[in-house]
Amino acid sequence: MQIILNSVLTLFLLIFLGCFLGKKGIVSTDYASGLSGFIVKVTMPATVFNAMQMEYDPQLLKQGWEILLFSLIFYGISTLIGLAAVHLCRIPKEERGIWLFVASYSNNGFMGLPLALSLYGSPGVFLMSIMNMIANLFIFSAGVKMLTTGFPIREKLSLKKMLINNINIAVVLGLIFYINQWTLPEVLSSSLNYLGSITSGLSMIVVGLSMAKLDIRSMFRGYRNYLLTALRLAVIPLLTLAFLRTAGAGMAPMAAGVILLTSALPSPSAVTIITEQYHTNTDLAARVVFLTTLFCLVTVPLIMTIGLA
């Protein structure tokens, strides 16, 4: 419980730092878009690559393939649940992409990796990295499409551009280096570590800068925002738990725990970063990140307590 609380509070402090800097004019909120591009194209690829660099373990790799298969099923089902929720709740066209995105993906990078480390040690980090790898493949391909559909974006999207990007290239290279146990020269490795280490903090500050454009009181308005929060933090995790106890009954306990943890986490900051980058529905994105992160302080410990029991 204490580990989860500390992680969430750390995230909130960084978000509020960004909001404070933006509100006081110390950092212009106009920088949010440029910083988002810097994160997506430079620091996040470094983070993804670094997460894959660890000692080779055949048994762990076997669990990695297992979680790879189940993560594909998980993200597919989550997207279908999001589609059903969009139609049942009659969500306006300009909000549908964010609903689909938030239902499909969670913050398994900044929050998931440290929580997996605390619960399962280094093997948990590796398995969460596999989940994060698959999530990144979808987030920066299908996820970008979700968040830009219906908006007059300047950059023309194509399947090639969505699949061949810095994040996905880092995923493939990271896995190749892990399987072959290759290592980079010390200078390059240190540089990537420095770059990767700023991704989490900078991502949260970008979320805060996006929030600084809004009235904080408005974060708590709109009943649909609470429906989406409940979908992300309660409906998806409980359905995932039911799936793991039936179809996934034979899965290794640690792999099942990592999938459950992923399902219970709040909305990823990537929703704000992508909407900033493409100038789409940034206001709603910031509200959803704020609300899901706030309420996960209660829901994540509850879900994990039920699941681990």
N, C-alpha and C positions, 0 to 999 in steps of 0.2 A: 504493500500500500504506500509506504513512504517513498519508495523509488519512483512510483508513478506520479505521486503528488509533486515531487521535486522536479521531474521532467516537464510536467505541465506548467508549473510556476515559472520555470526558467524560460519556457517558450513565451509565456505571457509577459514577462518582464521585457523581453526583446521586442515584442510587438508594441508594447506601450512606449518603449524608448523611441521606436520609429515614429509613432504617433505624436509623441511630445516634440521630437525634432521637427516634424512637419508643421505642427500647430504653431510653434514658436518661430518658424521661419529660419531655423538654424540650418536645416537642409530643405531645399525646395521640393515640394511634392512632384514637380515636373521631372525630377530625377528618377522617379519610380520606374518609368518605362525603360530608361537607359540601363538602370541597374538590373532590371529583369532580363534584358538581353545579355548582359554580362554574366549573370548567373547561369542562364540556359546554355550559352555558347562556350563558357570558359570554366567556371568553378564547379558546376554540377557534373560535367563530364569527368573532371578530376576526382570528385567525390565517388562517383560510380566506379571508376577504374580502381581507385585505392581500396574500396570495399572488397574487391575480388582477390586482393593480393594477400594470401595466407598460405600456411603449410598444407601440402597435399595430404588428404585423408580419404582413402577409397570408400570406407564405410559412410563417411559424411557425404561424399559425392553421390553415393547411392541414395541417401535421403534427399540430397539436392535434386536428383532427377524425379524423385517421388513428389516433392513439393512443387517442382516445375509443372508436372502434370496437373496436380490439384489446383495450383494457382491459375492455370489457364481456364479450368472449369469454374473456379471461384469468380474470376473477373467477368467471364461470360454470363454467369447467372446473375451477378450483381447488376450488370448493365440491363439485363432483361427485367429485373425488379425495378430499376430506375425507369424504364420505359412504361411499365405497368403503372407506377406511381404518377408519372406525368399525365397519363390519360385519365386515371381515376380521380386525381385532384384537379384536373382541368387547368393545368399550368399554362400561363401565357407564353406565346411563342418566344419572346425575348429572354425568358427564364429557363426554357427547357434544356438548353445545353448545360447550364450549371447544375441543374437537377441530375441529369444523366452522369455528369462528371463526378459529382459528389457521391452519388450512389455507387459508382463503379470503383473509385480510388480513395485511398486514405493516406494519412501522414506516416507511412512506414519507413521514411528516411530519417527525418530529424527525431521523431519520437520512437519509431519502431526499433531502430538499431540499438539505441542505449537501453531500452526496455528489454529487448531480447538478450542483450549482454548480461543484464542484471538477473534475468530469470533463468537463462540457460548457459551463460558463459560464451566463449568464442564460437562453439558450434552453432549456437543460436544466432549469432551475428551473421555467420555464413549463410544459414538458411533464410534469414530475413533479407540478406543481400540478394538471394535468388528471387524472392518475392518482389524486392525493390527493382531488380533488373527487369522482370516481366512488366511490372507497373510502369516503369519508365518507357519501355517499348510501346505500351498502349497510350500512356499519357501524352507523349510527344508525337503521336500519330493520330489514333482515333480520338484522343482527348482534345487535341488542337482542333480537329474537325468539329467536335461537339460544341466547343466554346466559340467558334467563329461562324457556324452555320446561321444564316439569316442576317449577318452583319456585313456592311460594305467595307471589307478590309482592303488595304492597299496592296498587300502582297498576295499574289495568286498562289493558292495551295494546290499541290499535286501529290499523288501517292508517293512518288519518288522523293519529294522534298520532306514529306512527313516521316518516311522510313529511314532515309539516309540523312541523318543529322548527327551533330556532335555527341549527343547523349547515347544514341543507339550504337554509334561507332565505338564509344568508350565501353559499352556493355560487351560487345563482341571481342574487342581487344583484351578486356579484363579477363574474360573467360578463357581465351587462348593462352594468356600468360599464366593463369592459374593451373590449367591442365598440364601445360608443359613446364611449369615451375620456373619460368624465366623471370629474371629480375632486371630492372632498369639500372643504368649507372646512378651512383649516389646523388649526383647533382640534379639529374632529372627527377629522381624519386623524391628528393627533398622539396623540389619546386612544386611538384604535384601535391605533396602533403600540405604545403603551405596554402596552395590554392583551394584544395578540398576542404580544409579546416574552416574556411570563412563562409562556406555555402549556407550552413544552417542559420548562423546569426544574421547574415546579410539577407536571407530569404524572409526571416521574421521582421526585419526592419523594413523591407519593401512592403510587407503586409501592413505594417504600422503606418508607413507613408501613404498608402492607399486609404487607410482609415482616416487619416488626418484631413482628407478632403470632405469628410462627412461629419454630420453632427453625431457625437457619440450616443446621444439618447435615441437617435434613429436606428441604432444597431438592434434595439430591443423591440422595434415595431414590425408589424406584418406577421400575421398568423401563419402564412405559408413558409416563412423562414423557420418557424418552430416545427412545422411538419417535416421539412427537409432535415432539420437537426435530429428529429426523432428517427427518421428513416436511416440516417447515417450511423447514429449511435446506439439504436435499440433494435430496429427491425432487421437490418442487415446482419448484425452479430448474432442475434437469436436464431435466425434462419441458418446461418453458417454453423452454429453449434448443433442444430438439429441435423444438418447434413453430415457433419463430422461423426456424429454418434450413430448414424445409419450407414450411408454409403462409404464413409471414411473410417469405419470401425477398425479396419486392419492397419491403419496408418500408424507410423511410429509416434509415440506420445509427444516428443519434442516438435516434430513437424506439424502435428495437429495443433499444438499450442501456438506455434508461430502463425499459422493461418488464422486461428481465432483472434489472436492479438491484432493482426493486420485488419481484420474485419471490424474491430471495436474502436480503432483509432479515429480521430477527427479528420476533417477535410484537409487535404494537403495544401501547403502554401502555393503549390504550382498553379492552382486555379486563379489566384491573384496575379501571379507572375505572367501567366499566359494571357489573361485578359488585359493586363497592362501593356504587354508587348504588342497585342493586336488591336488595342483600343476598343474592346467590346464591353460587356456588362461588369465593369470593375466594382461598382458599388455593391451589387449583390454578392459578388465573390468575397469582398472584404467582410461583409456581414456574416456570411456562412462560416468563414474561417474563424471569426471571433466567437460566434455562438457555439459551434461544435467543439472548439477548444475549451471554452468555458465549462460546458456541461460534461465534457469527457472526464473532468475531475472526479465526477461521481460515477459515471457509467462504466468507464474502463475497469476500475477496481471491481465493480460488481460483476461484470461479464466474465472477467478472468477468474474471479473467485468461484463463480458457478461452473465455469468450464474446467478449471483445474481440479475441482472436487469430483 
